[in-house]
Amino acid sequence: MTIKVAVLGSKGRMGAEVVKAVTNASDLELVASIDQNDDFNIVKNSGAQVAVDFTTPDVVMKNLALLIESGISPVVGTTGFTEEKIAQLQKMLDAKNGVSLRLVPNFSIGAILMMRFAKAATKFYDSAEIIEYHHPQKVDAPSGTAIRTAQIIAEERKANNLAKNPDATASEIPGARGSKIDGIPVHAVRMPGLVAHQEVIFGSLGETLTIRHDSFDRESFMPGVLLAIRNIAQKPGLTIGIDDLIS
């Protein structure tokens, strides 16, 4: 059965790739695509079952409220979600049965495997830090992928009763040791020539381990986007990531 899809943020770099990927998929039908200042009723009246949102953090909550109220299940690549915003979305979903929502920090299969490998490595090392690299047009820092990776590492460290990263820094220029996400230092680089890249660096006495993922083209995210669209109905309510779809 063909799934009817709408795309929000369709003129952006990622949105344009999604439009192309959906159009080329034989089991999907692109029924609406809107961008900044377009009327949401175009999506609401399109018959869309799923909507992919690649907009910006300042408008995504309004978009999701409209989608959920309209009974359209969102697949979200926009980042910048705090615990408070996630709690708000959960309330919206609780009030609207039958709608599924996936918040996806990264649609790249390689990035998901990178996070999975990082989780497996965590318990063997005393320290962990993250460096993420993106193009200078990215509006949020650190990236959603870096934040999620740090959370995964922190959860695994807690589960294994590991001590904090050893660090004797007593004086620093603010930010020199990165942002701390659940105690894990995260460093963000913004530079022309980059697309989306991340290193997770682990260290113990006498050795380090670096797990790195590189996306050189936004096309690399499309298999994950299509996977999320095709499986959105499997899990009603809120799901974070697409790790459960990759075995």
ROPABA-648751 format. One record per atom (N, C-alpha, C): residue number from 1; residue in three letters; atom name; x, y, z. Coordinates in steps of 0.1 Angstrom, whole numbers, padded with zeros to 4 digits. Layout:
<sites>
    nr   rest   atom      xx      yy      zz
   NUM    ALA     CA       X       Y       Z
...
</sites>
This chain:
<sites>
    nr   rest   atom      xx      yy      zz
     1    MET      N    0008   -0012    0000
     1    MET     CA    0000    0000    0000
     1    MET      C    0009    0012    0000
     2    THR      N    0005    0022   -0008
     2    THR     CA    0013    0034   -0009
     2    THR      C    0011    0043    0003
     3    ILE      N    0022    0049    0008
     3    ILE     CA    0021    0058    0019
     3    ILE      C    0021    0072    0014
     4    LYS      N    0012    0081    0018
     4    LYS     CA    0011    0095    0014
     4    LYS      C    0020    0103    0023
     5    VAL      N    0029    0111    0017
     5    VAL     CA    0039    0118    0025
     5    VAL      C    0039    0133    0022
     6    ALA      N    0040    0141    0032
     6    ALA     CA    0042    0155    0031
     6    ALA      C    0056    0159    0036
     7    VAL      N    0062    0170    0031
     7    VAL     CA    0075    0174    0035
     7    VAL      C    0074    0189    0039
     8    LEU      N    0079    0191    0051
     8    LEU     CA    0079    0205    0057
     8    LEU      C    0094    0209    0057
     9    GLY      N    0097    0221    0051
     9    GLY     CA    0110    0226    0050
     9    GLY      C    0116    0221    0036
    10    SER      N    0107    0220    0026
    10    SER     CA    0110    0213    0014
    10    SER      C    0121    0220    0005
    11    LYS      N    0124    0233    0008
    11    LYS     CA    0133    0240    0000
    11    LYS      C    0147    0241    0007
    12    GLY      N    0148    0235    0019
    12    GLY     CA    0161    0235    0026
    12    GLY      C    0170    0224    0020
    13    ARG      N    0182    0223    0025
    13    ARG     CA    0191    0213    0019
    13    ARG      C    0186    0199    0022
    14    MET      N    0182    0196    0034
    14    MET     CA    0177    0183    0037
    14    MET      C    0163    0180    0032
    15    GLY      N    0155    0190    0033
    15    GLY     CA    0141    0189    0028
    15    GLY      C    0141    0186    0013
    16    ALA      N    0149    0193    0005
    16    ALA     CA    0150    0190   -0009
    16    ALA      C    0154    0176   -0012
    17    GLU      N    0163    0170   -0004
    17    GLU     CA    0167    0156   -0006
    17    GLU      C    0156    0147   -0003
    18    VAL      N    0148    0150    0007
    18    VAL     CA    0137    0142    0011
    18    VAL      C    0126    0142    0000
    19    VAL      N    0123    0153   -0005
    19    VAL     CA    0114    0154   -0017
    19    VAL      C    0118    0145   -0028
    20    LYS      N    0131    0146   -0031
    20    LYS     CA    0136    0137   -0042
    20    LYS      C    0135    0122   -0039
    21    ALA      N    0139    0119   -0026
    21    ALA     CA    0139    0105   -0022
    21    ALA      C    0124    0099   -0022
    22    VAL      N    0115    0107   -0017
    22    VAL     CA    0101    0102   -0016
    22    VAL      C    0095    0101   -0030
    23    THR      N    0098    0111   -0039
    23    THR     CA    0094    0110   -0053
    23    THR      C    0099    0098   -0060
    24    ASN      N    0111    0094   -0057
    24    ASN     CA    0117    0083   -0064
    24    ASN      C    0113    0069   -0058
    25    ALA      N    0106    0069   -0047
    25    ALA     CA    0103    0056   -0040
    25    ALA      C    0089    0051   -0046
    26    SER      N    0089    0039   -0050
    26    SER     CA    0077    0034   -0057
    26    SER      C    0065    0031   -0047
    27    ASP      N    0069    0030   -0034
    27    ASP     CA    0058    0027   -0024
    27    ASP      C    0054    0040   -0016
    28    LEU      N    0059    0051   -0020
    28    LEU     CA    0056    0064   -0013
    28    LEU      C    0050    0074   -0024
    29    GLU      N    0041    0083   -0019
    29    GLU     CA    0036    0093   -0028
    29    GLU      C    0037    0106   -0021
    30    LEU      N    0044    0116   -0028
    30    LEU     CA    0045    0129   -0023
    30    LEU      C    0033    0137   -0026
    31    VAL      N    0025    0140   -0015
    31    VAL     CA    0012    0147   -0017
    31    VAL      C    0013    0162   -0014
    32    ALA      N    0023    0166   -0007
    32    ALA     CA    0024    0180   -0003
    32    ALA      C    0039    0183    0001
    33    SER      N    0043    0196   -0003
    33    SER     CA    0056    0200    0002
    33    SER      C    0055    0215    0004
    34    ILE      N    0059    0219    0016
    34    ILE     CA    0058    0234    0020
    34    ILE      C    0071    0238    0026
    35    ASP      N    0072    0251    0026
    35    ASP     CA    0084    0258    0032
    35    ASP      C    0080    0270    0039
    36    GLN      N    0089    0278    0043
    36    GLN     CA    0086    0290    0051
    36    GLN      C    0076    0299    0044
    37    ASN      N    0066    0303    0052
    37    ASN     CA    0055    0312    0048
    37    ASN      C    0044    0305    0040
    38    ASP      N    0045    0292    0037
    38    ASP     CA    0035    0285    0030
    38    ASP      C    0024    0282    0040
    39    ASP      N    0012    0280    0035
    39    ASP     CA    0000    0277    0043
    39    ASP      C    0000    0263    0047
    40    PHE      N   -0001    0260    0060
    40    PHE     CA   -0001    0246    0065
    40    PHE      C   -0013    0239    0060
    41    ASN      N   -0024    0245    0056
    41    ASN     CA   -0036    0238    0051
    41    ASN      C   -0033    0230    0039
    42    ILE      N   -0022    0234    0032
    42    ILE     CA   -0017    0226    0020
    42    ILE      C   -0014    0211    0025
    43    VAL      N   -0008    0210    0036
    43    VAL     CA   -0005    0197    0042
    43    VAL      C   -0018    0191    0048
    44    LYS      N   -0025    0199    0056
    44    LYS     CA   -0037    0193    0063
    44    LYS      C   -0047    0188    0053
    45    ASN      N   -0048    0194    0041
    45    ASN     CA   -0058    0190    0032
    45    ASN      C   -0053    0180    0021
    46    SER      N   -0041    0176    0022
    46    SER     CA   -0034    0168    0012
    46    SER      C   -0037    0153    0013
    47    GLY      N   -0042    0149    0025
    47    GLY     CA   -0044    0134    0027
    47    GLY      C   -0032    0127    0032
    48    ALA      N   -0022    0135    0036
    48    ALA     CA   -0009    0129    0040
    48    ALA      C   -0011    0121    0053
    49    GLN      N   -0005    0109    0053
    49    GLN     CA   -0005    0101    0065
    49    GLN      C    0008    0103    0073
    50    VAL      N    0019    0107    0067
    50    VAL     CA    0031    0110    0073
    50    VAL      C    0037    0123    0068
    51    ALA      N    0043    0131    0077
    51    ALA     CA    0050    0143    0073
    51    ALA      C    0064    0143    0079
    52    VAL      N    0073    0146    0070
    52    VAL     CA    0087    0147    0074
    52    VAL      C    0091    0162    0076
    53    ASP      N    0096    0165    0088
    53    ASP     CA    0099    0179    0091
    53    ASP      C    0114    0181    0092
    54    PHE      N    0119    0189    0083
    54    PHE     CA    0133    0194    0083
    54    PHE      C    0132    0209    0083
    55    THR      N    0128    0215    0093
    55    THR     CA    0126    0230    0094
    55    THR      C    0137    0236    0103
    56    THR      N    0133    0243    0113
    56    THR     CA    0142    0249    0122
    56    THR      C    0137    0248    0136
    57    PRO      N    0145    0249    0146
    57    PRO     CA    0141    0247    0160
    57    PRO      C    0130    0257    0165
    58    ASP      N    0130    0269    0159
    58    ASP     CA    0121    0280    0163
    58    ASP      C    0107    0278    0158
    59    VAL      N    0105    0269    0148
    59    VAL     CA    0091    0267    0143
    59    VAL      C    0086    0252    0144
    60    VAL      N    0095    0243    0147
    60    VAL     CA    0092    0229    0147
    60    VAL      C    0081    0225    0157
    61    MET      N    0081    0231    0169
    61    MET     CA    0070    0228    0178
    61    MET      C    0056    0232    0173
    62    LYS      N    0055    0243    0167
    62    LYS     CA    0043    0247    0161
    62    LYS      C    0038    0238    0150
    63    ASN      N    0048    0234    0142
    63    ASN     CA    0045    0224    0131
    63    ASN      C    0040    0211    0137
    64    LEU      N    0047    0206    0147
    64    LEU     CA    0043    0193    0152
    64    LEU      C    0029    0194    0159
    65    ALA      N    0026    0205    0166
    65    ALA     CA    0013    0206    0172
    65    ALA      C    0002    0205    0161
    66    LEU      N    0004    0212    0150
    66    LEU     CA   -0005    0212    0139
    66    LEU      C   -0007    0198    0133
    67    LEU      N    0005    0192    0131
    67    LEU     CA    0004    0178    0125
    67    LEU      C   -0003    0168    0134
    68    ILE      N    0001    0168    0147
    68    ILE     CA   -0006    0159    0156
    68    ILE      C   -0021    0161    0157
    69    GLU      N   -0025    0174    0157
    69    GLU     CA   -0039    0177    0158
    69    GLU      C   -0046    0173    0145
    70    SER      N   -0039    0173    0134
    70    SER     CA   -0045    0169    0121
    70    SER      C   -0045    0154    0119
    71    GLY      N   -0039    0146    0129
    71    GLY     CA   -0038    0132    0127
    71    GLY      C   -0028    0127    0118
    72    ILE      N   -0018    0135    0115
    72    ILE     CA   -0007    0132    0106
    72    ILE      C    0006    0128    0115
    73    SER      N    0012    0117    0112
    73    SER     CA    0023    0112    0120
    73    SER      C    0036    0118    0115
    74    PRO      N    0043    0125    0124
    74    PRO     CA    0055    0132    0120
    74    PRO      C    0068    0124    0121
    75    VAL      N    0077    0125    0111
    75    VAL     CA    0091    0120    0112
    75    VAL      C    0099    0133    0112
    76    VAL      N    0107    0135    0123
    76    VAL     CA    0113    0148    0125
    76    VAL      C    0128    0147    0125
    77    GLY      N    0134    0154    0116
    77    GLY     CA    0149    0155    0115
    77    GLY      C    0154    0168    0121
    78    THR      N    0145    0178    0124
    78    THR     CA    0148    0190    0130
    78    THR      C    0153    0187    0144
    79    THR      N    0164    0194    0149
    79    THR     CA    0169    0192    0162
    79    THR      C    0166    0203    0172
    80    GLY      N    0172    0203    0183
    80    GLY     CA    0170    0214    0193
    80    GLY      C    0159    0210    0203
    81    PHE      N    0156    0197    0205
    81    PHE     CA    0146    0193    0215
    81    PHE      C    0151    0192    0229
    82    THR      N    0145    0199    0238
    82    THR     CA    0149    0198    0252
    82    THR      C    0139    0188    0259
    83    GLU      N    0143    0184    0271
    83    GLU     CA    0134    0175    0279
    83    GLU      C    0120    0181    0280
    84    GLU      N    0119    0194    0282
    84    GLU     CA    0106    0201    0284
    84    GLU      C    0098    0200    0271
    85    LYS      N    0105    0202    0259
    85    LYS     CA    0097    0201    0247
    85    LYS      C    0093    0187    0244
    86    ILE      N    0101    0177    0247
    86    ILE     CA    0097    0163    0246
    86    ILE      C    0085    0160    0254
    87    ALA      N    0085    0165    0266
    87    ALA     CA    0073    0163    0275
    87    ALA      C    0061    0170    0270
    88    GLN      N    0062    0181    0264
    88    GLN     CA    0050    0188    0257
    88    GLN      C    0045    0179    0246
    89    LEU      N    0054    0174    0238
    89    LEU     CA    0050    0165    0227
    89    LEU      C    0043    0153    0232
    90    GLN      N    0048    0147    0243
    90    GLN     CA    0041    0135    0248
    90    GLN      C    0027    0138    0253
    91    LYS      N    0025    0150    0258
    91    LYS     CA    0011    0154    0262
    91    LYS      C    0002    0155    0250
    92    MET      N    0007    0161    0239
    92    MET     CA    0000    0162    0227
    92    MET      C   -0004    0148    0221
    93    LEU      N    0005    0139    0222
    93    LEU     CA    0003    0126    0216
    93    LEU      C   -0007    0118    0225
    94    ASP      N   -0006    0120    0238
    94    ASP     CA   -0015    0113    0247
    94    ASP      C   -0030    0117    0245
    95    ALA      N   -0032    0130    0240
    95    ALA     CA   -0045    0135    0237
    95    ALA      C   -0050    0131    0223
    96    LYS      N   -0041    0125    0215
    96    LYS     CA   -0045    0122    0201
    96    LYS      C   -0041    0108    0198
    97    ASN      N   -0050    0098    0200
    97    ASN     CA   -0047    0084    0197
    97    ASN      C   -0045    0082    0182
    98    GLY      N   -0036    0072    0180
    98    GLY     CA   -0033    0068    0166
    98    GLY      C   -0023    0076    0159
    99    VAL      N   -0017    0086    0165
    99    VAL     CA   -0006    0093    0159
    99    VAL      C    0008    0088    0164
   100    SER      N    0017    0086    0155
   100    SER     CA    0030    0082    0159
   100    SER      C    0040    0093    0156
   101    LEU      N    0050    0095    0164
   101    LEU     CA    0060    0105    0162
   101    LEU      C    0074    0100    0164
   102    ARG      N    0083    0102    0155
   102    ARG     CA    0097    0098    0156
   102    ARG      C    0105    0111    0156
   103    LEU      N    0113    0113    0167
   103    LEU     CA    0123    0123    0167
   103    LEU      C    0136    0117    0164
   104    VAL      N    0143    0120    0153
   104    VAL     CA    0155    0113    0149
   104    VAL      C    0167    0122    0149
   105    PRO      N    0176    0121    0158
   105    PRO     CA    0188    0129    0159
   105    PRO      C    0197    0128    0146
   106    ASN      N    0197    0116    0141
   106    ASN     CA    0205    0113    0129
   106    ASN      C    0199    0102    0121
   107    PHE      N    0197    0104    0108
   107    PHE     CA    0191    0093    0100
   107    PHE      C    0201    0084    0093
   108    SER      N    0214    0088    0095
   108    SER     CA    0224    0080    0088
   108    SER      C    0226    0066    0095
   109    ILE      N    0226    0056    0087
   109    ILE     CA    0228    0042    0093
   109    ILE      C    0242    0042    0099
   110    GLY      N    0252    0048    0093
   110    GLY     CA    0265    0048    0099
   110    GLY      C    0266    0055    0112
   111    ALA      N    0259    0066    0113
   111    ALA     CA    0259    0073    0126
   111    ALA      C    0252    0065    0137
   112    ILE      N    0242    0058    0133
   112    ILE     CA    0235    0050    0143
   112    ILE      C    0245    0039    0148
   113    LEU      N    0252    0033    0139
   113    LEU     CA    0261    0022    0142
   113    LEU      C    0272    0028    0151
   114    MET      N    0277    0040    0147
   114    MET     CA    0287    0047    0155
   114    MET      C    0283    0049    0170
   115    MET      N    0270    0052    0172
   115    MET     CA    0265    0054    0186
   115    MET      C    0264    0040    0193
   116    ARG      N    0260    0030    0185
   116    ARG     CA    0259    0017    0190
   116    ARG      C    0273    0011    0195
   117    PHE      N    0283    0014    0186
   117    PHE     CA    0296    0009    0190
   117    PHE      C    0302    0017    0202
   118    ALA      N    0298    0030    0202
   118    ALA     CA    0303    0038    0214
   118    ALA      C    0297    0033    0227
   119    LYS      N    0284    0029    0226
   119    LYS     CA    0278    0023    0238
   119    LYS      C    0286    0011    0243
   120    ALA      N    0289    0002    0233
   120    ALA     CA    0296   -0010    0236
   120    ALA      C    0310   -0008    0242
   121    ALA      N    0317    0003    0238
   121    ALA     CA    0330    0006    0242
   121    ALA      C    0331    0013    0256
   122    THR      N    0320    0019    0260
   122    THR     CA    0320    0028    0271
   122    THR      C    0326    0022    0284
   123    LYS      N    0322    0010    0287
   123    LYS     CA    0325    0004    0300
   123    LYS      C    0340    0000    0301
   124    PHE      N    0347    0000    0290
   124    PHE     CA    0361   -0004    0290
   124    PHE      C    0371    0008    0291
   125    TYR      N    0366    0020    0292
   125    TYR     CA    0375    0032    0292
   125    TYR      C    0372    0042    0303
   126    ASP      N    0382    0048    0308
   126    ASP     CA    0381    0058    0319
   126    ASP      C    0375    0071    0314
   127    SER      N    0377    0075    0302
   127    SER     CA    0373    0088    0297
   127    SER      C    0366    0087    0284
   128    ALA      N    0357    0096    0281
   128    ALA     CA    0350    0097    0268
   128    ALA      C    0347    0112    0265
   129    GLU      N    0351    0116    0253
   129    GLU     CA    0347    0130    0248
   129    GLU      C    0343    0129    0234
   130    ILE      N    0335    0139    0229
   130    ILE     CA    0329    0139    0216
   130    ILE      C    0333    0152    0209
   131    ILE      N    0337    0150    0196
   131    ILE     CA    0339    0162    0188
   131    ILE      C    0330    0160    0176
   132    GLU      N    0322    0170    0173
   132    GLU     CA    0313    0170    0161
   132    GLU      C    0317    0181    0152
   133    TYR      N    0316    0179    0139
   133    TYR     CA    0320    0188    0129
   133    TYR      C    0308    0190    0119
   134    HIS      N    0304    0202    0116
   134    HIS     CA    0293    0205    0107
   134    HIS      C    0296    0217    0099
   135    HIS      N    0288    0219    0088
   135    HIS     CA    0289    0231    0080
   135    HIS      C    0285    0243    0088
   136    PRO      N    0289    0255    0084
   136    PRO     CA    0287    0267    0092
   136    PRO      C    0272    0272    0091
   137    GLN      N    0264    0266    0082
   137    GLN     CA    0250    0271    0082
   137    GLN      C    0241    0264    0093
   138    LYS      N    0247    0254    0099
   138    LYS     CA    0239    0247    0110
   138    LYS      C    0236    0257    0121
   139    VAL      N    0224    0257    0126
   139    VAL     CA    0220    0268    0135
   139    VAL      C    0221    0263    0150
   140    ASP      N    0222    0251    0152
   140    ASP     CA    0223    0246    0166
   140    ASP      C    0237    0240    0169
   141    ALA      N    0241    0241    0182
   141    ALA     CA    0254    0235    0186
   141    ALA      C    0252    0232    0201
   142    PRO      N    0256    0220    0205
   142    PRO     CA    0261    0209    0197
   142    PRO      C    0250    0202    0189
   143    SER      N    0253    0193    0180
   143    SER     CA    0243    0187    0172
   143    SER      C    0235    0177    0180
   144    GLY      N    0223    0174    0174
   144    GLY     CA    0214    0164    0181
   144    GLY      C    0221    0151    0182
   145    THR      N    0229    0147    0172
   145    THR     CA    0236    0134    0173
   145    THR      C    0246    0134    0184
   146    ALA      N    0253    0145    0186
   146    ALA     CA    0263    0146    0196
   146    ALA      C    0257    0145    0210
   147    ILE      N    0246    0152    0211
   147    ILE     CA    0238    0152    0224
   147    ILE      C    0233    0138    0227
   148    ARG      N    0227    0131    0217
   148    ARG     CA    0222    0118    0220
   148    ARG      C    0234    0108    0223
   149    THR      N    0245    0109    0216
   149    THR     CA    0256    0101    0218
   149    THR      C    0261    0103    0233
   150    ALA      N    0262    0115    0237
   150    ALA     CA    0267    0118    0251
   150    ALA      C    0257    0112    0261
   151    GLN      N    0244    0113    0258
   151    GLN     CA    0234    0107    0267
   151    GLN      C    0236    0092    0268
   152    ILE      N    0238    0086    0257
   152    ILE     CA    0240    0071    0257
   152    ILE      C    0252    0067    0265
   153    ILE      N    0263    0074    0263
   153    ILE     CA    0275    0071    0270
   153    ILE      C    0273    0073    0285
   154    ALA      N    0267    0084    0288
   154    ALA     CA    0265    0087    0303
   154    ALA      C    0256    0077    0309
   155    GLU      N    0246    0072    0302
   155    GLU     CA    0237    0061    0308
   155    GLU      C    0245    0049    0310
   156    GLU      N    0254    0045    0300
   156    GLU     CA    0261    0033    0301
   156    GLU      C    0272    0034    0312
   157    ARG      N    0278    0046    0314
   157    ARG     CA    0287    0048    0325
   157    ARG      C    0281    0046    0338
   158    LYS      N    0269    0052    0339
   158    LYS     CA    0261    0051    0352
   158    LYS      C    0257    0036    0355
   159    ALA      N    0253    0029    0344
   159    ALA     CA    0249    0015    0346
   159    ALA      C    0261    0006    0350
   160    ASN      N    0273    0010    0347
   160    ASN     CA    0285    0003    0350
   160    ASN      C    0293    0009    0362
   161    ASN      N    0286    0019    0369
   161    ASN     CA    0292    0025    0381
   161    ASN      C    0306    0031    0378
   162    LEU      N    0308    0037    0367
   162    LEU     CA    0321    0043    0363
   162    LEU      C    0322    0057    0370
   163    ALA      N    0334    0061    0373
   163    ALA     CA    0336    0074    0379
   163    ALA      C    0336    0084    0368
   164    LYS      N    0336    0097    0372
   164    LYS     CA    0336    0108    0362
   164    LYS      C    0349    0107    0354
   165    ASN      N    0349    0114    0343
   165    ASN     CA    0362    0115    0335
   165    ASN      C    0372    0121    0344
   166    PRO      N    0384    0115    0344
   166    PRO     CA    0395    0122    0352
   166    PRO      C    0399    0135    0345
   167    ASP      N    0400    0146    0352
   167    ASP     CA    0402    0159    0346
   167    ASP      C    0407    0169    0357
   168    ALA      N    0419    0173    0357
   168    ALA     CA    0425    0181    0367
   168    ALA      C    0423    0196    0364
   169    THR      N    0416    0199    0353
   169    THR     CA    0415    0214    0350
   169    THR      C    0409    0222    0361
   170    ALA      N    0416    0232    0365
   170    ALA     CA    0412    0240    0376
   170    ALA      C    0408    0254    0372
   171    SER      N    0413    0258    0360
   171    SER     CA    0411    0271    0354
   171    SER      C    0409    0270    0339
   172    GLU      N    0399    0276    0334
   172    GLU     CA    0397    0275    0319
   172    GLU      C    0389    0287    0314
   173    ILE      N    0392    0291    0302
   173    ILE     CA    0383    0300    0295
   173    ILE      C    0370    0293    0292
   174    PRO      N    0359    0299    0295
   174    PRO     CA    0346    0292    0293
   174    PRO      C    0344    0286    0280
   175    GLY      N    0341    0273    0280
   175    GLY     CA    0339    0265    0268
   175    GLY      C    0352    0258    0263
   176    ALA      N    0363    0261    0269
   176    ALA     CA    0375    0254    0264
   176    ALA      C    0375    0239    0266
   177    ARG      N    0368    0234    0276
   177    ARG     CA    0366    0220    0277
   177    ARG      C    0353    0215    0272
   178    GLY      N    0347    0223    0263
   178    GLY     CA    0335    0219    0256
   178    GLY      C    0322    0221    0265
   179    SER      N    0311    0218    0259
   179    SER     CA    0299    0217    0267
   179    SER      C    0298    0204    0274
   180    LYS      N    0292    0204    0286
   180    LYS     CA    0290    0191    0293
   180    LYS      C    0276    0186    0291
   181    ILE      N    0274    0175    0285
   181    ILE     CA    0261    0168    0283
   181    ILE      C    0261    0156    0293
   182    ASP      N    0254    0157    0304
   182    ASP     CA    0254    0146    0314
   182    ASP      C    0269    0142    0318
   183    GLY      N    0277    0152    0318
   183    GLY     CA    0291    0150    0323
   183    GLY      C    0301    0147    0312
   184    ILE      N    0296    0145    0300
   184    ILE     CA    0305    0141    0288
   184    ILE      C    0308    0154    0281
   185    PRO      N    0321    0158    0279
   185    PRO     CA    0325    0169    0271
   185    PRO      C    0322    0168    0257
   186    VAL      N    0315    0178    0251
   186    VAL     CA    0312    0178    0237
   186    VAL      C    0317    0191    0230
   187    HIS      N    0324    0189    0220
   187    HIS     CA    0331    0201    0213
   187    HIS      C    0325    0202    0199
   188    ALA      N    0321    0214    0194
   188    ALA     CA    0315    0216    0181
   188    ALA      C    0324    0224    0172
   189    VAL      N    0326    0220    0160
   189    VAL     CA    0333    0227    0150
   189    VAL      C    0324    0231    0139
   190    ARG      N    0324    0243    0134
   190    ARG     CA    0316    0248    0123
   190    ARG      C    0326    0254    0112
   191    MET      N    0326    0248    0100
   191    MET     CA    0336    0251    0090
   191    MET      C    0331    0248    0076
   192    PRO      N    0333    0257    0066
   192    PRO     CA    0330    0254    0052
   192    PRO      C    0338    0242    0048
   193    GLY      N    0331    0234    0039
   193    GLY     CA    0337    0221    0034
   193    GLY      C    0333    0209    0042
   194    LEU      N    0327    0211    0054
   194    LEU     CA    0321    0200    0062
   194    LEU      C    0307    0198    0059
   195    VAL      N    0302    0186    0061
   195    VAL     CA    0288    0183    0060
   195    VAL      C    0283    0178    0074
   196    ALA      N    0286    0166    0078
   196    ALA     CA    0282    0161    0091
   196    ALA      C    0292    0150    0095
   197    HIS      N    0299    0152    0106
   197    HIS     CA    0310    0143    0110
   197    HIS      C    0310    0143    0125
   198    GLN      N    0314    0131    0131
   198    GLN     CA    0315    0130    0146
   198    GLN      C    0326    0120    0150
   199    GLU      N    0334    0124    0160
   199    GLU     CA    0343    0115    0166
   199    GLU      C    0339    0112    0181
   200    VAL      N    0340    0100    0185
   200    VAL     CA    0339    0097    0199
   200    VAL      C    0352    0091    0203
   201    ILE      N    0358    0098    0213
   201    ILE     CA    0372    0094    0217
   201    ILE      C    0372    0089    0231
   202    PHE      N    0376    0076    0232
   202    PHE     CA    0377    0070    0245
   202    PHE      C    0392    0069    0249
   203    GLY      N    0395    0070    0262
   203    GLY     CA    0409    0068    0267
   203    GLY      C    0410    0061    0280
   204    SER      N    0420    0053    0281
   204    SER     CA    0425    0047    0294
   204    SER      C    0440    0047    0294
   205    LEU      N    0446    0043    0304
   205    LEU     CA    0461    0043    0305
   205    LEU      C    0467    0035    0294
   206    GLY      N    0475    0042    0286
   206    GLY     CA    0483    0035    0275
   206    GLY      C    0476    0034    0262
   207    GLU      N    0463    0038    0260
   207    GLU     CA    0456    0037    0247
   207    GLU      C    0444    0046    0246
   208    THR      N    0441    0049    0234
   208    THR     CA    0428    0055    0231
   208    THR      C    0421    0048    0220
   209    LEU      N    0408    0050    0219
   209    LEU     CA    0400    0044    0208
   209    LEU      C    0391    0055    0202
   210    THR      N    0392    0057    0189
   210    THR     CA    0384    0067    0183
   210    THR      C    0374    0061    0173
   211    ILE      N    0361    0064    0175
   211    ILE     CA    0351    0059    0166
   211    ILE      C    0346    0071    0159
   212    ARG      N    0347    0071    0145
   212    ARG     CA    0344    0082    0137
   212    ARG      C    0334    0079    0126
   213    HIS      N    0325    0088    0124
   213    HIS     CA    0316    0086    0113
   213    HIS      C    0316    0099    0104
   214    ASP      N    0315    0098    0091
   214    ASP     CA    0315    0109    0082
   214    ASP      C    0304    0108    0072
   215    SER      N    0296    0118    0071
   215    SER     CA    0286    0120    0060
   215    SER      C    0291    0130    0050
   216    PHE      N    0294    0127    0038
   216    PHE     CA    0300    0136    0028
   216    PHE      C    0289    0142    0019
   217    ASP      N    0277    0136    0020
   217    ASP     CA    0266    0140    0011
   217    ASP      C    0253    0138    0018
   218    ARG      N    0243    0147    0017
   218    ARG     CA    0231    0145    0024
   218    ARG      C    0223    0134    0019
   219    GLU      N    0226    0129    0008
   219    GLU     CA    0219    0117    0003
   219    GLU      C    0221    0105    0012
   220    SER      N    0232    0105    0020
   220    SER     CA    0235    0094    0029
   220    SER      C    0224    0092    0040
   221    PHE      N    0216    0103    0042
   221    PHE     CA    0206    0102    0053
   221    PHE      C    0193    0097    0048
   222    MET      N    0191    0096    0034
   222    MET     CA    0178    0092    0029
   222    MET      C    0174    0078    0032
   223    PRO      N    0183    0068    0032
   223    PRO     CA    0178    0054    0035
   223    PRO      C    0171    0054    0049
   224    GLY      N    0177    0062    0058
   224    GLY     CA    0171    0062    0072
   224    GLY      C    0158    0069    0072
   225    VAL      N    0157    0080    0064
   225    VAL     CA    0144    0088    0064
   225    VAL      C    0133    0079    0058
   226    LEU      N    0136    0072    0047
   226    LEU     CA    0126    0063    0041
   226    LEU      C    0122    0051    0051
   227    LEU      N    0132    0046    0058
   227    LEU     CA    0130    0036    0068
   227    LEU      C    0120    0040    0078
   228    ALA      N    0122    0053    0083
   228    ALA     CA    0113    0058    0093
   228    ALA      C    0099    0060    0088
   229    ILE      N    0098    0065    0076
   229    ILE     CA    0085    0067    0070
   229    ILE      C    0077    0054    0069
   230    ARG      N    0084    0044    0063
   230    ARG     CA    0078    0031    0061
   230    ARG      C    0073    0024    0073
   231    ASN      N    0080    0027    0085
   231    ASN     CA    0077    0020    0097
   231    ASN      C    0071    0029    0108
   232    ILE      N    0066    0041    0104
   232    ILE     CA    0061    0050    0114
   232    ILE      C    0049    0044    0122
   233    ALA      N    0041    0036    0115
   233    ALA     CA    0029    0031    0122
   233    ALA      C    0032    0020    0132
   234    GLN      N    0044    0014    0131
   234    GLN     CA    0047    0003    0140
   234    GLN      C    0046    0006    0155
   235    LYS      N    0050    0019    0158
   235    LYS     CA    0050    0023    0172
   235    LYS      C    0042    0035    0174
   236    PRO      N    0029    0034    0180
   236    PRO     CA    0022    0046    0183
   236    PRO      C    0029    0054    0194
   237    GLY      N    0026    0067    0194
   237    GLY     CA    0032    0075    0204
   237    GLY      C    0046    0080    0200
   238    LEU      N    0054    0083    0210
   238    LEU     CA    0067    0089    0208
   238    LEU      C    0079    0079    0208
   239    THR      N    0087    0079    0197
   239    THR     CA    0099    0071    0196
   239    THR      C    0111    0080    0193
   240    ILE      N    0122    0079    0199
   240    ILE     CA    0134    0087    0196
   240    ILE      C    0144    0078    0188
   241    GLY      N    0147    0083    0177
   241    GLY     CA    0157    0076    0168
   241    GLY      C    0151    0065    0160
   242    ILE      N    0160    0059    0152
   242    ILE     CA    0155    0047    0144
   242    ILE      C    0164    0035    0147
   243    ASP      N    0171    0035    0158
   243    ASP     CA    0179    0024    0162
   243    ASP      C    0172    0011    0162
   244    ASP      N    0159    0011    0167
   244    ASP     CA    0151   -0001    0168
   244    ASP      C    0148   -0007    0154
   245    LEU      N    0150    0001    0144
   245    LEU     CA    0146   -0004    0130
   245    LEU      C    0159   -0010    0123
   246    ILE      N    0170   -0009    0130
   246    ILE     CA    0182   -0014    0123
   246    ILE      C    0188   -0026    0131
   247    SER      N    0187   -0038    0125
   247    SER     CA    0192   -0050    0132
   247    SER      C    0203   -0056    0125
</sites>
